[in-house]
Amino acid sequence: MSSRDRAQLVVIGNGMAGMRTVEELLARAPRCFDITIIGAEPHPNYSRILLSSVLAGEKTFDEIVLNTPAWYRENGICLIAGKRATAIDRATRRVILADGSTVFYDKLLLATGSKPLAPPIDGLGLPNVRAFRDIADVEAMVGTANSKKRAVVIGGGLLGLEAAWGLTRRGMSVSVVHLMPTLMERQLDIAAGTLLHRELEGRGIAFFTKSQTERIVGAEQAAAVLLTDGRRIPTDFVVLAVGIRPNIDLAREAGLGVNRGVLVGDDMATSDSDIHAVGECIEHNGQTFGLIAPIAEQAKVCGARLAGDTATVYVPPPAFTSLKITGVDVFSVGVLASADDTDEEITLHDAKGGLYKKLIVRNDRVVGSVLYGSVGDGPWYVQLMRDGTDVSAIRDQIVFGRAFAERAGGTRVHAELAGTPKGATAALQWQAA
């Protein structure tokens, strides 16, 4: 116990996961701890998932701030912003900062997030090569877009496409280099990925799929991206968006249990019972996390545990993905392809109209969904998955969405299929995997 009246909680990481945990704790036990937050960035907590909206010019930084400086003061929280934690001394219960100062803790929460993956290619250290992880990266991109015209994004996943669209909105000519044959292959199947490719290509983005970067060419600045097949893409700026990995450096050096991420149990505690961890830095039952839904649930459980609840445990919810590009509706959750011939794939596909919906049903339960062009029923499918709902009574209506399924009352879908979206009836495909 510290010399102060209340126990000291120190949070390393001022991002969404750590602050959501603090909010949960304050809601349950507002006077349980004196709280200190250590953040490497010189900013209050902001929404990283809306960085693409700032890049595209649709929002300002102030509009994505989640916890203002006044909020920290009103809740009696000490925010140490712009200082990086460099070590954890578990013997003395102190966190050491980059300037040599220390902060004592009774309980410690690690919310150190993730690092961008960096493939082994020459040229990554050039000044006009950036990842897309924080507001400083966005500011660098916006500054370049104001004076330069060409950009290459390495990576055709979620972040890469959002970066490409934001730079396109800023007036740059953008090329995307992607190793796989279809975009967002981790979240979309081939049909949805093909529709997405067609839409973004029509908006002016050039794609180099099934392509690998050999090196980034340039002496003092990146001037081109050279592909392994010999093609050369001239550029003024390179964005690296090939993935992330948990940031476990502090935890590993402190002797905590780590694997791919910081190992935590169902109570969100690490191998040291006085140190908890949440967010992209953790590993739970062999799984790491990069999406908001499971991380929000971690925060809920961790906040409860820190408040004294000894019963709440973490069960990862279905993790869903949506793409934040204006006018492009994409949603996916759970299993993307049938595992064997006992699974069913129920699809609705209108390629010309830009509509695609697929559900994976296993033992009369929804286990996955991919939606393109009409995503309003995505949350309903997620809820069906979370609840383990038996959908056999609406099996023939479910792909048309909640309203249609409830209106039909479980009756068989007839040929007229009145009210189905975009006249997609003719393209309806029922498939058993």
Helices and strands as residue ranges (DSSP letters): E 7-12, H 16-28, E 33-39, G 48-50, H 51-55, H 61-64, H 69-74, E 78-81, E 85-89, E 94-97, E 102-104, E 107-110, E 114-116, E 129-131, H 135-145, E 150-154, H 158-169, E 173-177, H 190-202, E 206-208, E 213-217, E 224-227, E 232-234, E 238-240, E 244-246, H 249-253, E 262-263, E 275-277, G 279-281, E 282-283, H 292-306, E 320-322, E 330-334, E 344-350, E 355-362, E 365-372, H 378-387, G 392-394, G 398-400, H 402-408, G 421-427, E 428-432
